[in-house]
Amino acid sequence: MSEHAITTITAGVFVGILGVLIKYVGVMDLIAGYDPEKVADEESLADFIGTNALYVAVLTVCVGVLELR
């Protein structure tokens, strides 16, 4: 197995965990530059950022799996 592919898959899984924590658990402190005084709708922000982090995670894992071939 390629060491680079394993690293890529691991990074994708890590980003996926962060996405789940933001979207489903609501850990807003994981969002860079988050200021609760400037955010009008925390739930929508968590949903948006978490969803996009999950998209990045899936794409990263896919790239890692393709590198295994």
C-alpha positions in Angstrom: 0.0 0.0 0.0 1.1 3.5 -0.7 2.1 5.5 2.3 0.8 8.7 0.6 -2.6 7.1 0.0 -2.9 6.0 3.6 -2.1 9.5 4.7 -4.6 11.0 2.4 -7.4 8.6 3.6 -6.5 9.4 7.2 -6.7 13.1 6.5 -10.1 12.7 4.9 -11.4 10.7 7.9 -10.1 13.4 10.3 -11.8 16.2 8.3 -15.0 14.0 8.3 -14.8 13.7 12.1 -14.5 17.5 12.3 -17.5 17.9 10.0 -19.6 15.6 12.1 -18.6 17.5 15.2 -19.6 20.8 13.7 -22.8 19.8 11.9 -24.3 17.3 14.3 -22.8 18.0 17.7 -22.6 21.8 17.3 -19.0 22.3 18.3 -18.7 25.8 16.9 -15.3 26.4 18.4 -13.8 24.3 15.6 -14.8 27.0 13.0 -11.9 29.3 12.4 -12.7 32.9 13.1 -16.0 32.1 14.8 -17.3 35.0 16.8 -20.7 34.3 18.5 -21.4 38.1 18.6 -21.3 38.4 14.8 -23.4 35.2 14.0 -27.1 35.6 13.7 -28.0 32.0 13.1 -25.6 29.5 14.7 -27.5 26.4 13.6 -27.4 27.4 9.9 -23.7 28.2 10.1 -22.9 24.9 11.7 -25.0 23.1 9.1 -23.3 24.9 6.2 -19.7 24.5 7.5 -20.2 21.0 8.6 -21.8 19.9 5.4 -19.0 21.4 3.3 -16.4 19.8 5.6 -18.1 16.4 5.0 -18.0 17.0 1.2 -14.2 17.7 1.4 -13.8 14.6 3.6 -15.5 12.4 1.1 -13.6 13.8 -1.8 -10.3 13.4 0.1 -11.0 9.8 0.9 -11.9 9.1 -2.7 -8.6 10.5 -3.9 -6.8 8.3 -1.4 -8.6 5.2 -2.5 -7.9 6.0 -6.1 -4.2 6.4 -5.2 -4.2 2.8 -3.9 -4.7 1.5 -7.4 
